[in-house]
Amino acid sequence: MNMNGIDPARTALLIVDLQNDFLHPEGAYARDGQKNTDIAALPERVLPLANTLRDKGGWIVSTHFTLVPGKGGEPFISPHLKELRPFLGKGDFAPGNWGHALVDTLQPSDLMVEKVAYSAFYMTRLEWVLRKSGIDTLFVCGIVTNGGVASTVRDAHVRDFRTVVLSDGCAAFSRETHERAIGDLGTVAKTMTCGEAQALFSGL
């Protein structure tokens, strides 16, 4: 993929699901003992690139996994997710709640999109806001590499966005799974490290 002529003003750092309920010690996953050091390290690793892109006039776009509340606030949870994560319940990943928010380290985002499935494009306004903002290039980070990241990157590819996966800006619950997913995504997107991407924008 040719990175010549990249315009920061038409570029977004797309942060997939780096939310308090996933990462914070008081979030929904941590309350059930679902912790992972690779995932926890992501915000600080991504931050220098986010700051450089902000300084160059680029965009920060965050996607937020959402459990939509139904009657009485009880969330709609897909059966497969309920089986995998039986601890999820009322108030977790609910719009407007603290747990639903982007982690403090990476705030603020310029655009925020709620998502209800792996791909941030599925039944969301993501493509609409990206087109309205003039964004044509995405640098993607977040969790999990083989889930939300992979699905979002593949959907960006078929929508003709120039897409870069930040290989050390993503993580999964297994490092082997992460590495395999990064290798697979190399067929539809360019991959580079957060440091390489920061150097790219610093030089513009």
Residue pairs with C-beta under 8 A, 6 or more apart in sequence:
1 162
1 164
1 189
1 190
3 164
3 190
3 200
6 137
6 200
6 204
7 137
8 53
8 56
8 57
8 58
8 201
8 204
9 56
9 57
9 58
9 134
10 134
10 135
10 136
10 137
11 53
11 58
11 59
11 135
11 136
11 137
11 138
11 139
11 201
12 58
12 59
12 60
12 61
12 111
12 130
12 133
12 135
12 137
12 138
12 139
13 46
13 49
13 50
13 53
13 58
13 59
13 60
13 61
13 139
13 141
14 61
14 63
14 120
14 138
14 139
14 140
14 141
14 142
14 152
14 156
15 46
15 50
15 60
15 61
15 62
15 63
15 102
15 106
15 109
15 141
15 142
16 63
16 120
16 140
16 141
16 142
16 143
16 148
16 149
16 152
16 170
17 63
17 64
17 65
17 115
17 142
17 143
17 148
18 42
18 43
18 46
18 62
18 102
18 103
18 106
18 141
18 142
18 143
19 27
19 64
19 65
19 93
19 99
19 100
19 101
19 102
19 103
20 26
20 27
20 98
20 99
20 100
20 101
20 102
20 103
21 27
21 28
21 29
21 92
21 93
21 99
21 100
22 28
22 29
22 39
22 65
22 143
23 29
23 30
23 39
23 40
23 42
23 43
23 103
24 30
24 99
24 103
27 99
28 87
28 88
28 92
28 93
28 99
29 35
31 87
32 85
32 87
34 85
34 87
36 171
36 173
38 171
38 172
38 175
38 178
39 143
39 144
39 171
39 172
39 173
41 171
42 141
42 142
42 143
42 169
42 170
42 171
43 103
43 105
43 106
44 105
45 168
45 169
45 194
46 106
46 141
46 166
46 169
46 194
47 105
47 106
48 194
48 198
49 139
49 166
49 169
49 194
49 197
49 198
49 201
50 60
50 106
52 198
52 201
52 202
53 59
53 60
53 139
53 201
54 60
56 201
56 204
58 201
59 110
59 111
59 133
59 135
60 106
60 108
60 109
60 110
60 111
61 109
61 110
61 111
61 112
61 113
61 126
61 129
61 130
61 135
62 102
62 106
62 109
62 111
62 112
62 113
63 112
63 113
63 114
63 115
63 120
63 124
63 126
63 142
63 148
63 152
64 93
64 95
64 100
64 101
64 102
64 112
64 113
64 114
64 115
65 93
65 115
65 116
65 148
66 93
66 94
66 95
66 100
66 114
66 115
66 116
67 75
67 76
67 77
67 88
67 92
67 93
67 94
68 75
68 76
68 95
68 116
69 75
69 76
69 90
69 94
69 95
70 76
73 90
73 91
73 94
74 90
75 88
75 89
75 90
75 92
75 93
75 94
77 88
81 88
82 88
91 97
91 99
92 99
93 99
93 100
94 100
95 114
101 107
102 108
102 109
102 112
111 129
111 133
113 120
113 124
113 125
113 126
113 129
114 124
115 122
115 124
115 126
115 148
116 122
116 123
116 124
117 123
117 151
118 147
118 148
118 150
118 151
118 152
119 148
119 151
119 152
119 154
119 155
120 126
120 148
120 151
120 152
120 155
121 127
121 152
121 155
121 156
121 159
122 151
122 155
127 159
130 138
130 161
135 161
136 161
136 162
137 161
137 162
137 163
137 164
138 156
138 161
138 162
138 163
138 164
139 164
139 166
139 169
139 197
140 149
140 152
140 153
140 156
140 163
140 164
140 165
140 166
140 169
140 170
140 189
141 149
141 166
141 169
141 170
141 194
142 148
142 149
142 169
142 170
143 149
143 170
143 171
143 172
144 170
144 171
144 172
144 173
144 177
144 178
145 170
145 171
145 172
145 177
145 178
145 181
145 182
145 185
146 172
146 177
146 178
146 180
146 181
147 172
149 165
149 170
149 181
149 185
150 181
150 184
150 185
153 163
153 165
153 185
153 188
153 189
154 185
154 188
156 163
156 189
157 163
157 188
157 189
163 188
163 189
163 190
164 189
164 190
164 191
164 192
164 197
165 182
165 185
165 186
165 189
165 190
165 191
165 192
166 191
166 192
166 193
166 194
166 197
167 182
167 191
167 192
167 193
168 193
168 194
168 195
169 193
169 194
170 178
170 181
170 182
171 178
172 178
172 181
182 191
185 191
192 200
